Each structure stands twice: as C-alpha cells, then as structure tokens.
Amino acid sequence: MYESISNWWWQKRFSDELRAEFYSLLAMQLRSDVKIQPACETIASNYEYKGEGDSFFLGLIERLLPIKRLFPNTLHMVASECTVGISGGRSFYETLAPWIPYDELATIRAGASAGATTTKEDAVALALDRAEQIVEQKRKMRDEISDALMDPVGNLLLSVGSLYAMVTWILPKLLTSLSRPGQVHIPTTSESIARFIAEYGVFLGVGAVVLIAAIAFSLPRLTGDVRVYLDRLMPWSMYRQIQGAVLFYNIGALMASGIQKSDVLELLRRNATPYIRERIDGMMKGVAAGKTLGDALELSGYEFPSVHAIGYIRVVSQSKNGDDNLQQLGIDWLAKTVKDVRRVAKNVRTVSYAVLAGNVFLIASLINDLSNGVINVLGKM
C-alpha cells in the first residue's frame, strides 16, 4: 500500500515541464555520442537532491524545516531508475513506462525500434524530440482548457454566491419587514428559482465534480459500443483526436523504418490503454485479412481517429510515400486539435457569460418583485 502511494506521488511530480526537460537533456547527450546509460547517470548525478527545483511549495518546506534533502529531485529519481533498469538488462522505454503517459511512451518505443536505419542513440534522440513535441502540444491544450475554465468557474461561483446571499440574508429580512399579521407569502417564480439554486447549489457542485472525475476515468478505459457513441461528443471526441494523432504519427515512423504493419501494431499494442488497445485490435484483424491500414480502420467500426481521417488514411495507405504522410497526418492532427480546443474554449466562455447574464436578470427580477411588494404594502397603509 505504501509503495503504491509512493509511486503515485512521484509519478504526479514528474510533470509536463519536467518530462520535457528530461527528454531535452537526454536527447542532447545522445546526439553527442553519449550512450543512454551514461547519459542517465549524468542527469541523475547533476540533479541529486535539489527538490526546490521541482515545486515552489516543496522548496518552501525544505527551507522552513531543519531537515535537509527532504524531497529528492524528480529528475534524479527518474534518471536513477533508468540507470538501474538499463544496467539490469531492461530497455530504456521499459524503465520509463511507470513514469510517463502512454502516448509519449509509444513514441519513444517507436524510435527505439526504428533504429535499424540509424544508430540506436540517434533514433532514441529523435524519438525524445517527438515526445517533447507531444508534451508541448498537450501543454498548449491544457493551458487553453485552464484559461477557458477560469471565467466559467468564476462566474458560477459569483452567481451561486450572490443568489445564496440574496435568499439567505437579504430576502428573509425584507419579507419579515413587509409581512403583515395573518398575511400568507406566496413565492414568485424568480424567488423559487433563486431558492432552489441557493439551497441545492452545493449538491449541484458536488455532482459536477463527480461527473468530471467519472469522465476523466473513462477517457483511457471505457470501451465497447457505448464508447463509439461517446467518441462523437466532447470531451471524448477531443481525446480521440489526440490519441489518434499520436498513434498514427508513431505508425508512420515505424513503417518508414521498414517494420511490417502487423509488427508495428503489435509493438504499439504493448502497454496501451484499454481504449487504444481495442482500436489496435480492430486494425490488426483487418491487416491480418490482407486489408490496407485505412480499410482496416473502416472495417473495425470504431470511427477512429475520425470518419474524415479514415478517408485520408485510405488514400495515403495506397500512395508511394504513405508512411511519411502518416507521420505528417499525426503532426497536422495535433495542431488541428489545439485549434479545436481553442475554439471550444471560446464557446465555453460565451456560455459562462450567458449564465452570468441570466443570474443578473434573476436578481433584477427578485428586486423588482420586492419593490412591487413594498409598493403594495405602502398602498394599503
């Protein structure tokens, strides 16, 4: 139990920024004719116990506490494990597998397996460059999503908070001051809506958090016919685009190095998530039946990576430079995904502003109802 929690902790600390830095440092050494194991040893020795480089908060803890070297640097941890693993006979990508996402692992493995046409170090260095590009593209998408959620979350909190204050503090006092003996208060429509949002807003918020967690859990795991339908909707469609772009980039890279399609798919199937594994299995059935990659995708029925992309892949699978075109498809698809995320972010902001405008209208309706009540009371005095 403790080991599982410890592994989870260190994997979470190996962030996008640190992974990109690790890939860059390692690729730079490999291009300088340094072997993989000594390159990892160099990184491990130069980043030993410099925890303040990982996180501002962890660095602050180390400065406040008298205990030194409390948090070993994550780069040191990863590079050390790679060194030990390689010296023990394991491959480089096998030692990295517990630390990095599948798409980056598949890219590095593809580069290591494509080393037949070049030196192993150069092949891995090129694969690390590709993995770094994937990290950068994912970082751009994450930043777009974070920026897109800032306004909606702020507007939602402002809306619920203002309605809660209106219903809990302001409205009861006004109703008490306006009520007359024996008078029965009949809530207006706007008051009923405001009370519902204020009283059940917490439950709605918890439900939203649970829903987001369930969606995040389902992205790499959910399979079957239900997933084929969900892949047409956000955010599953965006996940499908990202994973499809990386997968076909790697397929093109491996096939360009002379590896057969069936062997490429079998290689990428290892360590794949259940979602990707199901789609690779569908492609493998078609390829085993003698179909081209594009035809195998269409016959699988998964609409992966998209109906439009399948048509493109069917065309390039029959062309002379089809393998290079598959790599270019992956690059273009990632860039397109970033643009799609940016477009969705704008739509989310627009919806959040509409929600805020609706909240302002609701509060204005409440004030109008209260003012009418004041006028009626004064008129009967």
N, C-alpha and C positions, 0 to 999 in steps of 0.2 A: 504493500500500500504506500509506504513512504517513498519507495523508489519510483512508483508511478507518478506520484505528486511531484517529486523532484524533477523527473523527466519533463513533465508538463510545464513546470516552471521555467526550466532552461530553454525549452523549445519556444515558449512565448517570448522570452527575452531575445531570441535570435530574430530580430525584426527585419522588415524590408530593407531598412538602411544598412543594418549590419550585414545582411546577406549580400547586398550589392557591393559593399566594401570588401567582403571576403572574396567574392568572385573576382573583383578587380585586382586585388593584391595577388591572388593565386595565378591569374592569367598572366599578369605582368612578369612573374618569376618564370613561368613555364616558357614564355617566349624568349627568355634569357638563357635557355638551355638548362634550367634547373629542373631536376626530377620532381615528381609530385610529392614524394615523402619528405625530402629535404625542404621543399617549399612550405609544406605544412608545419614542419618543425620551426622554420624561421618565423612564421606568423605566431605560432604558439609562444615562442621564447620572447618575442618583442611585445606581446600583449598580455604578458603574465601579470595577473593581479592588478589590473588597472580598472577596477569596477566603476570608477567615476566616469569613465568614457561611455558606459552603457546607458546610464539614466541619471537625470538630474537628482531625482529623489533618492536613489540608492547612493549616489555620491554624497548627498547631504547627510544621510545616515552614517556613512563612513567617517565623515568629518566630525560629526557630533559625538559618536561613540569612541571610547578609548581603544576599541578592538580594531586593529589594522587588518587589511586584506580580508575583510568580511565577505565581500562579493567578488569572486574571481570573474575576470572579463569573459564575456560570452565567446568572443572570437578565440580567446585562448582555449576555452573548453572545446569548441568545435574542432579547431586545428589539432588539438592534442588527441582527440578521439580519432580523427582521420589518420594521424601519425601511427597511433597504436593499431588501428584496424588494418592499415596497409602493411605494416610490419608483420602482422599476424596472418597475412595471406589474403585478406579481403580486398575487394576492389574499392576504388575511391568513391564511386557513387553508392556502394552498399553502406559505407560508413556514414555517408551524408543522409541516407534515407530517413532516419528518425528525426532529422532536424529541419528538413525543408519541404515545401509543398510538392505535390505530385508533378505539376506541370514543369517546375524547374528541375526536378529530379529526372524526369523523362528527357528533357533537353540535354542535360549533362550526360546521361547514359547514352543517348543517341550519338553525341560527339565522341564519347569514348569508344563506341562500337564502330564508328565510321573511320577509325584511324588506319584502315587498310591502305588508303591512298596518300597518307602523310604520316609524319611521326606522331606517336601517341600524345606527346606533350602539346604539340601544335593543335591536334584535334581537340583535346580537352580544353585548351585555352580558347579556341573558337567557340566551343560549347558553353564555356563560362561567360563569354561575351554575350552569347544569345540569352543565357539565363539572366544576365544582368539587364538586358533589354526588356525581358519579360517582367522583371521586378519593377523597372521604371514605368512600364505601361500600366501595371497594376497599381502602382503608387499614384499615377495620374488619375486613374479611375476612382481610387479610394478618396483622393483629395476632392474630386468633383462631387462624389457622394456626400462627403463630410460637409462641404460647402452648401450642398443642396439641402441638407437636413438641418442646418443651423437655423435658418429662417422659419421653417415649419415647426420645429420643436419650440423655438422661442414664441412664435405666435400661438401655438397650442397652450403653452403654459400661461401666457398672458390672458388668453381667452378664458380658460378654466379658472384661473386665479381671480380675475375681475368678476366673473359670474358668481364664484363662491363668496367673495366679499359682499357683493350686492345682495345675494339671497340670505346669507348668514347674519350679517351685521346691519346693513342699511335697511333692507326691506322689512324685517320684523319691527324695528323701531318706528318706521313710518306707519306701518299698519296699526300698531298699538296706539299711536298718537291720533290716528284718523278714525279709529273704530268707535262706535257709539254703543251704549248698553243695549243688548238684545240684537245687535246687528250681526248677520252672518256674512263672512267674507267669502266671495266666490272668486277663485283664482282665474286670471286671464290666461289666454293661450301663451303669451310671451313669458308670463310668470311661471307657468307649468314647465315650459321648456327649460328655463333657467334653473329651476329647482332640480329637474332631472339631471342636467349636466353637472351641477354643483354637487349633488348627493352621490351620483354614480361615476363621477369623473375619475376617481381613484381606481375603481374597478375596470373602467374602460382603459386606463393607462396600463394597469397590470395585464389586462388581456392583450393589449398591443405588444407589450414586452414578450409575453409568452408566444404570441404569433410570430414575432420576429425571430425568436430563438428556434422555433419549430421550422421556420423556413430555412434558416442558416444550417440547421442539422440535416435537412432534406436535400440540400443542394448537391453534395457529393455522394449521397447514399440512396435516395429514392429511385426506384427503377420500375419497369413494367409499363402497362398501358396508361396508367394514371400519369406517369412522368412524361410520356409522349404528349399528352394533352397539356400538362402544366408548362412544358417547354415552349408553348406558344404564348405564355403570359410572362409578365415581369414578376419577380426578378430572375425566374428560371431561364427565360429566353436570353438574358444577358450572360448568365453563367454558361449556357450552351455555346454562345458565341465565343467567349474567352477560351473555354476548353477546346472547342473545335479548331480555333486558330492555332493554338499551341500544338495540338495533336498533329495537324496536317503540315505544320512547319517541320516538325520532327520526322514525320513520314517522308517528306520530300528530301530532307537532309540525309536520311539513312539510305533511301533508294538511290540517291545521287552517288553514294559511295559504293554502289554495286551490290547491296544486300537485297535479296529477293523479298517480294511483298509479304509472303507468308511469314518469313523470318522477322521482318520488320514489325509486323503486327504482334507476333508472339513476344518479341522483345519489349514492346511498349505496353503489352498487357501486364507484365510483371509490376507489382507494386501500384497498379492502377486502382483508382477508386471504384466502387461498385458501379457508379454511373458510367464511367469511361469504359470499364471492363465489359459491360453489357453491349455497348456500341462497337467495341473492337471485336467481340464475339460475332456480332452480326456481320461485320465486314469479312471476318475470317471464313464464315460459311460461304459467302459469295465468291471470295477469292479461291477457295478450295474447289468450287464448282467451275472454275475457269473464267469467271467474270472479271472485268476491269474494276478498278477501285471505285469509280463513280457508279457503275452498275450495281456493285455490291452494296454500296450505301443506299441506293434507291430500293433494292430488294429487301434490305433489312427492315424498312418501315419505320425507322426511328426519326426521320426528318432531321438528321444530324449531319453537319452543323446547322444547315437550314435548307429549305427546298431550293432556294436560289443558288446556294453554294454547291449543292449536289449537281446541278446542271453544269456549273463551271468545272467541277472536278471531272465530270464525264467527258467534257471536251478536252481538257488538258491531259487526261489519262491516255488519250489516243494520239497526243502530239509527240513530236520528236524530243522536245525539251520539257516533258511533262513533270519530271522530278523537280527541276528548278522552278517551274511555275507553281508547284505545290508549296514550295518554300515562300515564294512571293505572295501566294494567297494567304499564308499564315501571317506574314508581316502586314499586308493590307487589311486583313480582317481584324487584327489587333488595333490598328489605327482607326478603323471604322467603329470598333466597339467603344473606343474613347470618345469619339464624336457622338455616338448614340447615348452614352452616359451623360454627356454634357447636355444633350437635347432633353433627356428625361429630367435632368436636374432643373432645367428651366421650367418644365411643366409642373414639377413638384412645388417650386417656388410660387408659381401662379396660383395653384390650388391653395397653398397656405395663405396667400394674401386674400383669396376669396373667403376662406374660413374666418380670417380676422375681420374682414368687412361684414360678414354675417354676424359676428359677435358684437361689433359696434352697433349694427342695426337692432339686434336683440336688446342690448342695454338701452338704446334710444327708445325702443317700444316700451320697456319697463318704466322708464322715466315719464314717458307720455301717459301711460296708464295711471301712474301715481299722481301726476299733475291733474288728470281728469278727476281722480278721486278727491283730491284736495278741493277742487272747484265745486264738486258736488256737495262736499261736507260744508263748505263755507256758504253755499247757496241755501242750505237747509237750516242754517243757524239763525 
